[in-house]
Amino acid sequence: MTIYDVLTLAIFAGLIVLFLQRSVDPDAPEDHLWQYLVAAVGCAVANYAGNEGYAVGAVVLIIATLAFINYVLRPFPSITFR
């Protein structure tokens, strides 16, 4: 198990929790399933790149995936980074 496995699995687990939490909360923001799919594919590609030896690409993809999650899905709506 590599560091890329651990990081991407943790991000993916967070996505699952966010999706499940928002699917039962009537006051949650309106999310679309494709937004979670983009983030999940980002995790998968970053994991693959890291395991194949493309460390820089994997780190860039992990950062881009986290930025996408923060900007589009807004898991912490009270914190703004703008």
Summary of the structure (lengths in Angstrom):
residues: 82
radius of gyration: 13.4
end to end distance: 35.5
largest distance: 43.3
contacts: 203
relative contact order: 0.18
helix: 73%
strand: 0%
